[in-house]
Amino acid sequence: MSNFNTDMITVYSTEDGSELTAFGGRGSASGQFNYPEKMCTSPRNTLLVAEFDNNRVQEVSMTGEHIRFIGEGMFSHGSLAGIACNDEYIVVSQFQYDDCPSCRTKVFNYSTGKVATQFVGIGDGDGDSWVLSWTAARFTPDGQLLVAVDTQKSGRLNMFTMDGVFAGHIGAGWLECGFNDTHFTADGNIVVADIMHCCVNILSAVDSSLLRTWGCEGVSDGQFMEPTSMAVHGKELFVLDSSSARVQVFR
């Protein structure tokens, strides 16, 4: 779990929730972070951390040893918004500012760290992605499509190929503008963290219909104040509730 205020990353056990290690701290040197906005676990069991104010991606081990920087000098200040990775690619989305034509979603080759492609779309048509509002990105379970969390404009999840070709959307018409992250269950259904309504929704992978929802505003078990990020481990769903400073685990 990354801490925006201390610039530290803490690793917890999935077995009992105990703290295993913590590392980082404010700075720009190797192993330091400056507003670690988003991160993902690579297939090689390392962490890829998108640093909002250092304008780079840093790969570190689970104990904090620096491995490499990715994309240094390629991002505008304070523009990194989401990151996703699989065996082949690292995808980093950027906020699209009006005065930043270079703010594009960048796709890096995982092995080399070099840019494979980049794309951007501004508009409200089916083929457009409001990159301005991307807050997270995930790969579909088969690793073939990128799912972009589009919170502010279209209120839906947009899907793209690695070349930036629009491949469909999920949840249009009911997701509204207020969800912050998405993930997939072990059986392929779609999980959405809804900040506006302080709840978690599960959508069908077949037709994106709503299968289940739980949670409301509060600090009791099963309630949320601001569900911002999620992770799936086996059949368990981990939900980070940032305003109550805790992670809840659901099965």
Secondary structure, 3 states (H helix, E strand, C coil): CEECCCCEEEEECCCCCCEEEEEECECCCCCCECCEEEEEECCCCCEEEEECCCCEEEEECCCCCEEEEECCCCCCCCCEEEEEECCCEEEEEECCCCCCCCCCEEEEECCCCCEEEEECECCCCCCCCEHHHEEEEEECCCCCCEEEEECCCCCEEEEECCCCCEEEEECCCCCCCCEEEEEECCCCCEEEEECCCCEEEEECCCCCCEEEEECCECCCCCCECCEEEEEEECCEEEEEEHHHCEEEEEC
